[in-house]
Amino acid sequence: MDMLSVKSCVKWLKAGTRGMAIQEFGIPSGFEADLESIKQVVEIKRVESKDRKLVLYFNQITCTPLCLTLDIIRT
């Protein structure tokens, strides 16, 4: 297996919106996150990669589901 695709959906469960939110992805050993696969998600404010984790910072989370697909490639 040379590539994995991880789909994640988030939404705020109460009425209205919520401010900044963080989502973490654990990256399996021997793989790297393909950051190009999530570039089109405009709600992402910042991306950090550290210690086999990918951390995504969102401007806000709303009641509408926000789904993204992250590709992870074998290195």
N, CA, C, O and CB atoms as a CASP TS submission, in Angstrom:
PFRMAT TS
TARGET T0000
AUTHOR 0000-0000-0000
METHOD Language model
MODEL 1
PARENT N/A
ATOM      1  N   MET     1       0.840  -1.161   0.000  1.00  0.00           N
ATOM      2  CA  MET     1       0.000   0.000   0.000  1.00  0.00           C
ATOM      3  C   MET     1       0.903   1.247   0.000  1.00  0.00           C
ATOM      4  O   MET     1       1.698   1.442   0.919  1.00  0.00           O
ATOM      5  CB  MET     1      -0.965  -0.015   1.221  1.00  0.00           C
ATOM      6  N   ASP     2       0.772   2.084  -1.034  1.00  0.00           N
ATOM      7  CA  ASP     2       1.621   3.265  -1.154  1.00  0.00           C
ATOM      8  C   ASP     2       0.937   4.548  -0.725  1.00  0.00           C
ATOM      9  O   ASP     2       1.603   5.565  -0.529  1.00  0.00           O
ATOM     10  CB  ASP     2       2.090   3.406  -2.559  1.00  0.00           C
ATOM     11  N   MET     3      -0.406   4.521  -0.573  1.00  0.00           N
ATOM     12  CA  MET     3      -1.112   5.733  -0.201  1.00  0.00           C
ATOM     13  C   MET     3      -2.369   5.408   0.599  1.00  0.00           C
ATOM     14  O   MET     3      -3.062   4.427   0.328  1.00  0.00           O
ATOM     15  CB  MET     3      -1.469   6.540  -1.444  1.00  0.00           C
ATOM     16  N   LEU     4      -2.644   6.245   1.580  1.00  0.00           N
ATOM     17  CA  LEU     4      -3.871   6.158   2.358  1.00  0.00           C
ATOM     18  C   LEU     4      -4.632   7.465   2.185  1.00  0.00           C
ATOM     19  O   LEU     4      -4.016   8.524   2.061  1.00  0.00           O
ATOM     20  CB  LEU     4      -3.573   5.871   3.866  1.00  0.00           C
ATOM     21  N   SER     5      -5.947   7.409   2.174  1.00  0.00           N
ATOM     22  CA  SER     5      -6.770   8.616   2.170  1.00  0.00           C
ATOM     23  C   SER     5      -7.640   8.576   3.416  1.00  0.00           C
ATOM     24  O   SER     5      -8.370   7.614   3.656  1.00  0.00           O
ATOM     25  CB  SER     5      -7.644   8.722   0.863  1.00  0.00           C
ATOM     26  N   VAL     6      -7.546   9.639   4.200  1.00  0.00           N
ATOM     27  CA  VAL     6      -8.306   9.733   5.438  1.00  0.00           C
ATOM     28  C   VAL     6      -9.328  10.851   5.269  1.00  0.00           C
ATOM     29  O   VAL     6      -8.967  11.997   5.001  1.00  0.00           O
ATOM     30  CB  VAL     6      -7.369   9.995   6.672  1.00  0.00           C
ATOM     31  N   LYS     7     -10.611  10.509   5.429  1.00  0.00           N
ATOM     32  CA  LYS     7     -11.672  11.512   5.325  1.00  0.00           C
ATOM     33  C   LYS     7     -12.155  11.843   6.730  1.00  0.00           C
ATOM     34  O   LYS     7     -12.428  10.954   7.537  1.00  0.00           O
ATOM     35  CB  LYS     7     -12.855  11.005   4.429  1.00  0.00           C
ATOM     36  N   SER     8     -12.255  13.137   7.005  1.00  0.00           N
ATOM     37  CA  SER     8     -12.698  13.604   8.310  1.00  0.00           C
ATOM     38  C   SER     8     -13.753  14.688   8.126  1.00  0.00           C
ATOM     39  O   SER     8     -13.603  15.579   7.291  1.00  0.00           O
ATOM     40  CB  SER     8     -11.506  14.133   9.144  1.00  0.00           C
ATOM     41  N   CYS     9     -14.816  14.603   8.911  1.00  0.00           N
ATOM     42  CA  CYS     9     -15.869  15.614   8.886  1.00  0.00           C
ATOM     43  C   CYS     9     -16.060  16.138  10.306  1.00  0.00           C
ATOM     44  O   CYS     9     -16.091  15.365  11.264  1.00  0.00           O
ATOM     45  CB  CYS     9     -17.209  15.031   8.313  1.00  0.00           C
ATOM     46  N   VAL    10     -16.186  17.461  10.432  1.00  0.00           N
ATOM     47  CA  VAL    10     -16.425  18.093  11.731  1.00  0.00           C
ATOM     48  C   VAL    10     -17.575  19.079  11.590  1.00  0.00           C
ATOM     49  O   VAL    10     -17.806  19.644  10.522  1.00  0.00           O
ATOM     50  CB  VAL    10     -15.142  18.810  12.258  1.00  0.00           C
ATOM     51  N   LYS    11     -18.291  19.271  12.697  1.00  0.00           N
ATOM     52  CA  LYS    11     -19.320  20.309  12.731  1.00  0.00           C
ATOM     53  C   LYS    11     -19.579  20.683  14.184  1.00  0.00           C
ATOM     54  O   LYS    11     -19.347  19.889  15.096  1.00  0.00           O
ATOM     55  CB  LYS    11     -20.634  19.831  12.033  1.00  0.00           C
ATOM     56  N   TRP    12     -20.064  21.900  14.381  1.00  0.00           N
ATOM     57  CA  TRP    12     -20.421  22.378  15.706  1.00  0.00           C
ATOM     58  C   TRP    12     -21.827  21.906  16.001  1.00  0.00           C
ATOM     59  O   TRP    12     -22.718  22.104  15.174  1.00  0.00           O
ATOM     60  CB  TRP    12     -20.310  23.929  15.809  1.00  0.00           C
ATOM     61  N   LEU    13     -22.060  21.293  17.140  1.00  0.00           N
ATOM     62  CA  LEU    13     -23.342  20.667  17.438  1.00  0.00           C
ATOM     63  C   LEU    13     -24.396  21.621  17.992  1.00  0.00           C
ATOM     64  O   LEU    13     -25.578  21.279  18.024  1.00  0.00           O
ATOM     65  CB  LEU    13     -23.133  19.565  18.407  1.00  0.00           C
ATOM     66  N   LYS    14     -23.993  22.798  18.421  1.00  0.00           N
ATOM     67  CA  LYS    14     -24.951  23.768  18.945  1.00  0.00           C
ATOM     68  C   LYS    14     -25.263  24.807  17.875  1.00  0.00           C
ATOM     69  O   LYS    14     -24.588  24.862  16.847  1.00  0.00           O
ATOM     70  CB  LYS    14     -24.405  24.449  20.225  1.00  0.00           C
ATOM     71  N   ALA    15     -26.268  25.620  18.110  1.00  0.00           N
ATOM     72  CA  ALA    15     -26.624  26.672  17.157  1.00  0.00           C
ATOM     73  C   ALA    15     -25.512  27.718  17.082  1.00  0.00           C
ATOM     74  O   ALA    15     -24.812  27.965  18.064  1.00  0.00           O
ATOM     75  CB  ALA    15     -27.963  27.337  17.556  1.00  0.00           C
ATOM     76  N   GLY    16     -25.358  28.329  15.904  1.00  0.00           N
ATOM     77  CA  GLY    16     -24.349  29.359  15.714  1.00  0.00           C
ATOM     78  C   GLY    16     -23.017  28.795  15.276  1.00  0.00           C
ATOM     79  O   GLY    16     -22.943  27.691  14.736  1.00  0.00           O
ATOM     80  N   THR    17     -21.967  29.559  15.512  1.00  0.00           N
ATOM     81  CA  THR    17     -20.622  29.144  15.120  1.00  0.00           C
ATOM     82  C   THR    17     -19.727  29.100  16.345  1.00  0.00           C
ATOM     83  O   THR    17     -20.066  29.622  17.407  1.00  0.00           O
ATOM     84  CB  THR    17     -20.035  30.097  14.052  1.00  0.00           C
ATOM     85  N   ARG    18     -18.608  28.482  16.178  1.00  0.00           N
ATOM     86  CA  ARG    18     -17.601  28.394  17.224  1.00  0.00           C
ATOM     87  C   ARG    18     -16.320  28.974  16.664  1.00  0.00           C
ATOM     88  O   ARG    18     -16.035  28.820  15.477  1.00  0.00           O
ATOM     89  CB  ARG    18     -17.397  26.921  17.716  1.00  0.00           C
ATOM     90  N   GLY    19     -15.552  29.631  17.498  1.00  0.00           N
ATOM     91  CA  GLY    19     -14.292  30.233  17.075  1.00  0.00           C
ATOM     92  C   GLY    19     -13.261  29.197  16.660  1.00  0.00           C
ATOM     93  O   GLY    19     -13.611  28.082  16.270  1.00  0.00           O
ATOM     94  N   MET    20     -12.005  29.563  16.744  1.00  0.00           N
ATOM     95  CA  MET    20     -10.920  28.711  16.280  1.00  0.00           C
ATOM     96  C   MET    20     -10.996  27.309  16.872  1.00  0.00           C
ATOM     97  O   MET    20     -11.315  27.129  18.047  1.00  0.00           O
ATOM     98  CB  MET    20      -9.590  29.339  16.620  1.00  0.00           C
ATOM     99  N   ALA    21     -10.698  26.322  16.035  1.00  0.00           N
ATOM    100  CA  ALA    21     -10.703  24.920  16.455  1.00  0.00           C
ATOM    101  C   ALA    21      -9.460  24.236  15.904  1.00  0.00           C
ATOM    102  O   ALA    21      -8.888  24.674  14.905  1.00  0.00           O
ATOM    103  CB  ALA    21     -11.997  24.191  15.973  1.00  0.00           C
ATOM    104  N   ILE    22      -9.050  23.167  16.556  1.00  0.00           N
ATOM    105  CA  ILE    22      -7.853  22.416  16.172  1.00  0.00           C
ATOM    106  C   ILE    22      -8.244  20.966  15.935  1.00  0.00           C
ATOM    107  O   ILE    22      -9.049  20.394  16.671  1.00  0.00           O
ATOM    108  CB  ILE    22      -6.742  22.521  17.264  1.00  0.00           C
ATOM    109  N   GLN    23      -7.653  20.375  14.884  1.00  0.00           N
ATOM    110  CA  GLN    23      -7.846  18.957  14.609  1.00  0.00           C
ATOM    111  C   GLN    23      -6.478  18.334  14.392  1.00  0.00           C
ATOM    112  O   GLN    23      -5.646  18.894  13.678  1.00  0.00           O
ATOM    113  CB  GLN    23      -8.775  18.732  13.368  1.00  0.00           C
ATOM    114  N   GLU    24      -6.238  17.176  15.004  1.00  0.00           N
ATOM    115  CA  GLU    24      -4.966  16.475  14.867  1.00  0.00           C
ATOM    116  C   GLU    24      -5.158  15.163  14.128  1.00  0.00           C
ATOM    117  O   GLU    24      -6.137  14.447  14.338  1.00  0.00           O
ATOM    118  CB  GLU    24      -4.337  16.223  16.240  1.00  0.00           C
ATOM    119  N   PHE    25      -4.200  14.861  13.255  1.00  0.00           N
ATOM    120  CA  PHE    25      -4.143  13.575  12.561  1.00  0.00           C
ATOM    121  C   PHE    25      -2.848  12.898  12.962  1.00  0.00           C
ATOM    122  O   PHE    25      -1.782  13.511  12.896  1.00  0.00           O
ATOM    123  CB  PHE    25      -4.237  13.749  11.002  1.00  0.00           C
ATOM    124  N   GLY    26      -2.925  11.635  13.379  1.00  0.00           N
ATOM    125  CA  GLY    26      -1.727  10.846  13.616  1.00  0.00           C
ATOM    126  C   GLY    26      -1.262  10.244  12.294  1.00  0.00           C
ATOM    127  O   GLY    26      -2.060   9.649  11.570  1.00  0.00           O
ATOM    128  N   ILE    27       0.012  10.392  11.977  1.00  0.00           N
ATOM    129  CA  ILE    27       0.572   9.881  10.725  1.00  0.00           C
ATOM    130  C   ILE    27       1.316   8.578  11.029  1.00  0.00           C
ATOM    131  O   ILE    27       2.229   8.574  11.855  1.00  0.00           O
ATOM    132  CB  ILE    27       1.530  10.938  10.052  1.00  0.00           C
ATOM    133  N   PRO    28       0.942   7.477  10.379  1.00  0.00           N
ATOM    134  CA  PRO    28       1.627   6.201  10.635  1.00  0.00           C
ATOM    135  C   PRO    28       3.109   6.265  10.265  1.00  0.00           C
ATOM    136  O   PRO    28       3.510   7.029   9.386  1.00  0.00           O
ATOM    137  CB  PRO    28       0.949   5.073   9.853  1.00  0.00           C
ATOM    138  N   SER    29       3.897   5.469  10.934  1.00  0.00           N
ATOM    139  CA  SER    29       5.319   5.379  10.647  1.00  0.00           C
ATOM    140  C   SER    29       5.526   4.960   9.191  1.00  0.00           C
ATOM    141  O   SER    29       4.846   4.063   8.694  1.00  0.00           O
ATOM    142  CB  SER    29       6.008   4.384  11.608  1.00  0.00           C
ATOM    143  N   GLY    30       6.465   5.612   8.514  1.00  0.00           N
ATOM    144  CA  GLY    30       6.758   5.293   7.123  1.00  0.00           C
ATOM    145  C   GLY    30       5.903   6.051   6.127  1.00  0.00           C
ATOM    146  O   GLY    30       6.003   5.811   4.924  1.00  0.00           O
ATOM    147  N   PHE    31       5.062   6.965   6.601  1.00  0.00           N
ATOM    148  CA  PHE    31       4.192   7.757   5.738  1.00  0.00           C
ATOM    149  C   PHE    31       4.387   9.245   6.006  1.00  0.00           C
ATOM    150  O   PHE    31       4.856   9.638   7.075  1.00  0.00           O
ATOM    151  CB  PHE    31       2.719   7.365   5.947  1.00  0.00           C
ATOM    152  N   GLU    32       4.026  10.063   5.030  1.00  0.00           N
ATOM    153  CA  GLU    32       4.035  11.518   5.158  1.00  0.00           C
ATOM    154  C   GLU    32       2.719  12.063   4.647  1.00  0.00           C
ATOM    155  O   GLU    32       2.139  11.527   3.703  1.00  0.00           O
ATOM    156  CB  GLU    32       5.226  12.145   4.388  1.00  0.00           C
ATOM    157  N   ALA    33       2.246  13.133   5.275  1.00  0.00           N
ATOM    158  CA  ALA    33       1.006  13.770   4.822  1.00  0.00           C
ATOM    159  C   ALA    33       1.274  14.560   3.540  1.00  0.00           C
ATOM    160  O   ALA    33       2.280  15.263   3.435  1.00  0.00           O
ATOM    161  CB  ALA    33       0.423  14.702   5.928  1.00  0.00           C
ATOM    162  N   ASP    34       0.374  14.439   2.574  1.00  0.00           N
ATOM    163  CA  ASP    34       0.437  15.229   1.345  1.00  0.00           C
ATOM    164  C   ASP    34      -0.371  16.500   1.578  1.00  0.00           C
ATOM    165  O   ASP    34      -1.596  16.491   1.456  1.00  0.00           O
ATOM    166  CB  ASP    34      -0.109  14.421   0.103  1.00  0.00           C
ATOM    167  N   LEU    35       0.309  17.590   1.913  1.00  0.00           N
ATOM    168  CA  LEU    35      -0.375  18.836   2.253  1.00  0.00           C
ATOM    169  C   LEU    35      -1.113  19.445   1.069  1.00  0.00           C
ATOM    170  O   LEU    35      -2.031  20.242   1.258  1.00  0.00           O
ATOM    171  CB  LEU    35       0.615  19.832   2.795  1.00  0.00           C
ATOM    172  N   GLU    36      -0.724  19.081  -0.142  1.00  0.00           N
ATOM    173  CA  GLU    36      -1.430  19.573  -1.329  1.00  0.00           C
ATOM    174  C   GLU    36      -2.875  19.075  -1.355  1.00  0.00           C
ATOM    175  O   GLU    36      -3.744  19.730  -1.931  1.00  0.00           O
ATOM    176  CB  GLU    36      -0.697  19.132  -2.609  1.00  0.00           C
ATOM    177  N   SER    37      -3.136  17.935  -0.744  1.00  0.00           N
ATOM    178  CA  SER    37      -4.484  17.356  -0.779  1.00  0.00           C
ATOM    179  C   SER    37      -5.488  18.155   0.044  1.00  0.00           C
ATOM    180  O   SER    37      -6.695  17.979  -0.127  1.00  0.00           O
ATOM    181  CB  SER    37      -4.446  15.928  -0.278  1.00  0.00           C
ATOM    182  N   ILE    38      -5.013  19.039   0.944  1.00  0.00           N
ATOM    183  CA  ILE    38      -5.940  19.841   1.747  1.00  0.00           C
ATOM    184  C   ILE    38      -5.796  21.344   1.502  1.00  0.00           C
ATOM    185  O   ILE    38      -6.417  22.143   2.202  1.00  0.00           O
ATOM    186  CB  ILE    38      -5.725  19.548   3.215  1.00  0.00           C
ATOM    187  N   LYS    39      -4.988  21.737   0.522  1.00  0.00           N
ATOM    188  CA  LYS    39      -4.774  23.159   0.227  1.00  0.00           C
ATOM    189  C   LYS    39      -6.063  23.891  -0.122  1.00  0.00           C
ATOM    190  O   LYS    39      -6.195  25.076   0.183  1.00  0.00           O
ATOM    191  CB  LYS    39      -3.791  23.306  -0.912  1.00  0.00           C
ATOM    192  N   GLN    40      -7.014  23.214  -0.753  1.00  0.00           N
ATOM    193  CA  GLN    40      -8.239  23.862  -1.211  1.00  0.00           C
ATOM    194  C   GLN    40      -9.233  24.127  -0.083  1.00  0.00           C
ATOM    195  O   GLN    40     -10.249  24.780  -0.320  1.00  0.00           O
ATOM    196  CB  GLN    40      -8.893  23.016  -2.267  1.00  0.00           C
ATOM    197  N   VAL    41      -8.983  23.654   1.112  1.00  0.00           N
ATOM    198  CA  VAL    41      -9.900  23.863   2.241  1.00  0.00           C
ATOM    199  C   VAL    41      -9.627  25.261   2.818  1.00  0.00           C
ATOM    200  O   VAL    41      -8.678  25.457   3.576  1.00  0.00           O
ATOM    201  CB  VAL    41      -9.719  22.739   3.351  1.00  0.00           C
ATOM    202  N   VAL    42     -10.464  26.211   2.450  1.00  0.00           N
ATOM    203  CA  VAL    42     -10.215  27.616   2.809  1.00  0.00           C
ATOM    204  C   VAL    42     -10.405  27.882   4.299  1.00  0.00           C
ATOM    205  O   VAL    42      -9.886  28.875   4.810  1.00  0.00           O
ATOM    206  CB  VAL    42     -11.136  28.527   2.013  1.00  0.00           C
ATOM    207  N   GLU    43     -11.124  27.037   4.998  1.00  0.00           N
ATOM    208  CA  GLU    43     -11.353  27.239   6.426  1.00  0.00           C
ATOM    209  C   GLU    43     -10.105  26.966   7.270  1.00  0.00           C
ATOM    210  O   GLU    43     -10.048  27.355   8.436  1.00  0.00           O
ATOM    211  CB  GLU    43     -12.485  26.351   6.892  1.00  0.00           C
ATOM    212  N   ILE    44      -9.114  26.304   6.689  1.00  0.00           N
ATOM    213  CA  ILE    44      -7.881  26.015   7.433  1.00  0.00           C
ATOM    214  C   ILE    44      -7.036  27.286   7.487  1.00  0.00           C
ATOM    215  O   ILE    44      -6.671  27.854   6.457  1.00  0.00           O
ATOM    216  CB  ILE    44      -7.079  24.836   6.770  1.00  0.00           C
ATOM    217  N   LYS    45      -6.735  27.716   8.708  1.00  0.00           N
ATOM    218  CA  LYS    45      -5.945  28.937   8.894  1.00  0.00           C
ATOM    219  C   LYS    45      -4.447  28.633   8.910  1.00  0.00           C
ATOM    220  O   LYS    45      -3.646  29.406   8.384  1.00  0.00           O
ATOM    221  CB  LYS    45      -6.350  29.640  10.197  1.00  0.00           C
ATOM    222  N   ARG    46      -4.076  27.508   9.514  1.00  0.00           N
ATOM    223  CA  ARG    46      -2.660  27.176   9.671  1.00  0.00           C
ATOM    224  C   ARG    46      -2.493  25.663   9.748  1.00  0.00           C
ATOM    225  O   ARG    46      -3.393  24.956  10.201  1.00  0.00           O
ATOM    226  CB  ARG    46      -2.070  27.855  10.934  1.00  0.00           C
ATOM    227  N   VAL    47      -1.341  25.169   9.306  1.00  0.00           N
ATOM    228  CA  VAL    47      -1.027  23.738   9.358  1.00  0.00           C
ATOM    229  C   VAL    47       0.351  23.580  10.000  1.00  0.00           C
ATOM    230  O   VAL    47       1.303  24.264   9.625  1.00  0.00           O
ATOM    231  CB  VAL    47      -1.064  23.086   7.921  1.00  0.00           C
ATOM    232  N   GLU    48       0.444  22.675  10.963  1.00  0.00           N
ATOM    233  CA  GLU    48       1.729  22.352  11.593  1.00  0.00           C
ATOM    234  C   GLU    48       1.949  20.852  11.510  1.00  0.00           C
ATOM    235  O   GLU    48       1.003  20.069  11.594  1.00  0.00           O
ATOM    236  CB  GLU    48       1.773  22.838  13.077  1.00  0.00           C
ATOM    237  N   SER    49       3.186  20.464  11.347  1.00  0.00           N
ATOM    238  CA  SER    49       3.544  19.056  11.326  1.00  0.00           C
ATOM    239  C   SER    49       4.636  18.839  12.361  1.00  0.00           C
ATOM    240  O   SER    49       5.713  19.431  12.282  1.00  0.00           O
ATOM    241  CB  SER    49       4.009  18.604   9.904  1.00  0.00           C
ATOM    242  N   LYS    50       4.338  17.964  13.354  1.00  0.00           N
ATOM    243  CA  LYS    50       5.335  17.698  14.389  1.00  0.00           C
ATOM    244  C   LYS    50       5.103  16.333  15.020  1.00  0.00           C
ATOM    245  O   LYS    50       3.962  15.928  15.240  1.00  0.00           O
ATOM    246  CB  LYS    50       5.302  18.791  15.465  1.00  0.00           C
ATOM    247  N   ASP    51       6.168  15.644  15.302  1.00  0.00           N
ATOM    248  CA  ASP    51       6.113  14.363  16.021  1.00  0.00           C
ATOM    249  C   ASP    51       5.070  13.397  15.476  1.00  0.00           C
ATOM    250  O   ASP    51       4.232  12.904  16.231  1.00  0.00           O
ATOM    251  CB  ASP    51       5.835  14.613  17.471  1.00  0.00           C
ATOM    252  N   ARG    52       5.110  13.122  14.180  1.00  0.00           N
ATOM    253  CA  ARG    52       4.203  12.174  13.530  1.00  0.00           C
ATOM    254  C   ARG    52       2.744  12.611  13.627  1.00  0.00           C
ATOM    255  O   ARG    52       1.833  11.789  13.518  1.00  0.00           O
ATOM    256  CB  ARG    52       4.365  10.796  14.145  1.00  0.00           C
ATOM    257  N   LYS    53       2.528  13.914  13.833  1.00  0.00           N
ATOM    258  CA  LYS    53       1.178  14.463  13.895  1.00  0.00           C
ATOM    259  C   LYS    53       1.059  15.619  12.918  1.00  0.00           C
ATOM    260  O   LYS    53       2.015  16.359  12.690  1.00  0.00           O
ATOM    261  CB  LYS    53       0.828  14.922  15.329  1.00  0.00           C
ATOM    262  N   LEU    54      -0.120  15.761  12.351  1.00  0.00           N
ATOM    263  CA  LEU    54      -0.450  16.906  11.526  1.00  0.00           C
ATOM    264  C   LEU    54      -1.540  17.654  12.274  1.00  0.00           C
ATOM    265  O   LEU    54      -2.585  17.084  12.589  1.00  0.00           O
ATOM    266  CB  LEU    54      -0.907  16.484  10.071  1.00  0.00           C
ATOM    267  N   VAL    55      -1.301  18.933  12.559  1.00  0.00           N
ATOM    268  CA  VAL    55      -2.236  19.746  13.322  1.00  0.00           C
ATOM    269  C   VAL    55      -2.828  20.801  12.391  1.00  0.00           C
ATOM    270  O   VAL    55      -2.099  21.584  11.782  1.00  0.00           O
ATOM    271  CB  VAL    55      -1.538  20.407  14.554  1.00  0.00           C
ATOM    272  N   LEU    56      -4.171  20.812  12.288  1.00  0.00           N
ATOM    273  CA  LEU    56      -4.870  21.775  11.448  1.00  0.00           C
ATOM    274  C   LEU    56      -5.605  22.768  12.339  1.00  0.00           C
ATOM    275  O   LEU    56      -6.305  22.377  13.273  1.00  0.00           O
ATOM    276  CB  LEU    56      -5.856  21.063  10.482  1.00  0.00           C
ATOM    277  N   TYR    57      -5.440  24.050  12.046  1.00  0.00           N
ATOM    278  CA  TYR    57      -6.129  25.118  12.769  1.00  0.00           C
ATOM    279  C   TYR    57      -7.208  25.686  11.856  1.00  0.00           C
ATOM    280  O   TYR    57      -6.919  26.102  10.734  1.00  0.00           O
ATOM    281  CB  TYR    57      -5.129  26.239  13.230  1.00  0.00           C
ATOM    282  N   PHE    58      -8.448  25.705  12.330  1.00  0.00           N
ATOM    283  CA  PHE    58      -9.570  26.229  11.557  1.00  0.00           C
ATOM    284  C   PHE    58      -9.984  27.588  12.098  1.00  0.00           C
ATOM    285  O   PHE    58      -9.951  27.816  13.307  1.00  0.00           O
ATOM    286  CB  PHE    58     -10.762  25.251  11.588  1.00  0.00           C
ATOM    287  N   ASN    59     -10.377  28.501  11.197  1.00  0.00           N
ATOM    288  CA  ASN    59     -10.875  29.809  11.614  1.00  0.00           C
ATOM    289  C   ASN    59     -12.119  29.667  12.477  1.00  0.00           C
ATOM    290  O   ASN    59     -12.233  30.303  13.525  1.00  0.00           O
ATOM    291  CB  ASN    59     -11.179  30.680  10.394  1.00  0.00           C
ATOM    292  N   GLN    60     -13.037  28.839  12.038  1.00  0.00           N
ATOM    293  CA  GLN    60     -14.255  28.591  12.794  1.00  0.00           C
ATOM    294  C   GLN    60     -14.883  27.276  12.359  1.00  0.00           C
ATOM    295  O   GLN    60     -14.617  26.768  11.270  1.00  0.00           O
ATOM    296  CB  GLN    60     -15.248  29.746  12.615  1.00  0.00           C
ATOM    297  N   ILE    61     -15.716  26.742  13.230  1.00  0.00           N
ATOM    298  CA  ILE    61     -16.493  25.546  12.931  1.00  0.00           C
ATOM    299  C   ILE    61     -17.961  25.950  13.019  1.00  0.00           C
ATOM    300  O   ILE    61     -18.369  26.597  13.984  1.00  0.00           O
ATOM    301  CB  ILE    61     -16.149  24.353  13.919  1.00  0.00           C
ATOM    302  N   THR    62     -18.753  25.576  12.027  1.00  0.00           N
ATOM    303  CA  THR    62     -20.171  25.934  12.002  1.00  0.00           C
ATOM    304  C   THR    62     -21.028  24.672  12.132  1.00  0.00           C
ATOM    305  O   THR    62     -20.511  23.567  12.295  1.00  0.00           O
ATOM    306  CB  THR    62     -20.522  26.700  10.695  1.00  0.00           C
ATOM    307  N   CYS    63     -22.341  24.859  12.056  1.00  0.00           N
ATOM    308  CA  CYS    63     -23.276  23.728  12.113  1.00  0.00           C
ATOM    309  C   CYS    63     -23.272  22.911  10.828  1.00  0.00           C
ATOM    310  O   CYS    63     -23.755  21.779  10.808  1.00  0.00           O
ATOM    311  CB  CYS    63     -24.683  24.226  12.394  1.00  0.00           C
ATOM    312  N   THR    64     -22.728  23.483   9.752  1.00  0.00           N
ATOM    313  CA  THR    64     -22.611  22.774   8.477  1.00  0.00           C
ATOM    314  C   THR    64     -21.365  21.886   8.519  1.00  0.00           C
ATOM    315  O   THR    64     -20.281  22.378   8.831  1.00  0.00           O
ATOM    316  CB  THR    64     -22.541  23.781   7.277  1.00  0.00           C
ATOM    317  N   PRO    65     -21.490  20.601   8.214  1.00  0.00           N
ATOM    318  CA  PRO    65     -20.314  19.724   8.239  1.00  0.00           C
ATOM    319  C   PRO    65     -19.204  20.213   7.300  1.00  0.00           C
ATOM    320  O   PRO    65     -19.457  20.596   6.158  1.00  0.00           O
ATOM    321  CB  PRO    65     -20.720  18.301   7.857  1.00  0.00           C
ATOM    322  N   LEU    66     -17.986  20.190   7.808  1.00  0.00           N
ATOM    323  CA  LEU    66     -16.801  20.533   7.028  1.00  0.00           C
ATOM    324  C   LEU    66     -16.007  19.243   6.857  1.00  0.00           C
ATOM    325  O   LEU    66     -15.453  18.716   7.822  1.00  0.00           O
ATOM    326  CB  LEU    66     -15.936  21.668   7.727  1.00  0.00           C
ATOM    327  N   CYS    67     -15.953  18.737   5.631  1.00  0.00           N
ATOM    328  CA  CYS    67     -15.266  17.475   5.361  1.00  0.00           C
ATOM    329  C   CYS    67     -14.000  17.732   4.565  1.00  0.00           C
ATOM    330  O   CYS    67     -13.975  18.591   3.684  1.00  0.00           O
ATOM    331  CB  CYS    67     -16.186  16.500   4.603  1.00  0.00           C
ATOM    332  N   LEU    68     -12.954  16.989   4.877  1.00  0.00           N
ATOM    333  CA  LEU    68     -11.719  17.071   4.111  1.00  0.00           C
ATOM    334  C   LEU    68     -11.142  15.681   3.965  1.00  0.00           C
ATOM    335  O   LEU    68     -11.379  14.800   4.791  1.00  0.00           O
ATOM    336  CB  LEU    68     -10.703  18.022   4.783  1.00  0.00           C
ATOM    337  N   THR    69     -10.383  15.499   2.902  1.00  0.00           N
ATOM    338  CA  THR    69      -9.703  14.225   2.663  1.00  0.00           C
ATOM    339  C   THR    69      -8.210  14.486   2.632  1.00  0.00           C
ATOM    340  O   THR    69      -7.723  15.262   1.810  1.00  0.00           O
ATOM    341  CB  THR    69     -10.184  13.556   1.331  1.00  0.00           C
ATOM    342  N   LEU    70      -7.491  13.840   3.528  1.00  0.00           N
ATOM    343  CA  LEU    70      -6.045  13.979   3.632  1.00  0.00           C
ATOM    344  C   LEU    70      -5.394  12.738   3.039  1.00  0.00           C
ATOM    345  O   LEU    70      -5.673  11.618   3.466  1.00  0.00           O
ATOM    346  CB  LEU    70      -5.603  14.189   5.111  1.00  0.00           C
ATOM    347  N   ASP    71      -4.529  12.940   2.056  1.00  0.00           N
ATOM    348  CA  ASP    71      -3.774  11.824   1.480  1.00  0.00           C
ATOM    349  C   ASP    71      -2.480  11.657   2.261  1.00  0.00           C
ATOM    350  O   ASP    71      -1.806  12.636   2.578  1.00  0.00           O
ATOM    351  CB  ASP    71      -3.481  12.057  -0.037  1.00  0.00           C
ATOM    352  N   ILE    72      -2.139  10.409   2.568  1.00  0.00           N
ATOM    353  CA  ILE    72      -0.920  10.077   3.282  1.00  0.00           C
ATOM    354  C   ILE    72      -0.136   9.112   2.390  1.00  0.00           C
ATOM    355  O   ILE    72      -0.640   8.059   1.997  1.00  0.00           O
ATOM    356  CB  ILE    72      -1.226   9.450   4.702  1.00  0.00           C
ATOM    357  N   ILE    73       1.102   9.489   2.080  1.00  0.00           N
ATOM    358  CA  ILE    73       1.919   8.761   1.101  1.00  0.00           C
ATOM    359  C   ILE    73       3.077   8.039   1.777  1.00  0.00           C
ATOM    360  O   ILE    73       3.738   8.584   2.661  1.00  0.00           O
ATOM    361  CB  ILE    73       2.457   9.721   0.032  1.00  0.00           C
ATOM    362  N   ARG    74       3.307   6.803   1.344  1.00  0.00           N
ATOM    363  CA  ARG    74       4.450   6.031   1.882  1.00  0.00           C
ATOM    364  C   ARG    74       5.759   6.679   1.421  1.00  0.00           C
ATOM    365  O   ARG    74       5.911   7.067   0.263  1.00  0.00           O
ATOM    366  CB  ARG    74       4.386   4.526   1.417  1.00  0.00           C
ATOM    367  N   THR    75       6.696   6.781   2.367  1.00  0.00           N
ATOM    368  CA  THR    75       7.998   7.386   2.052  1.00  0.00           C
ATOM    369  C   THR    75       9.075   6.337   2.027  1.00  0.00           C
ATOM    370  O   THR    75      10.239   6.653   1.780  1.00  0.00           O
ATOM    371  CB  THR    75       8.356   8.476   3.061  1.00  0.00           C
TER
END
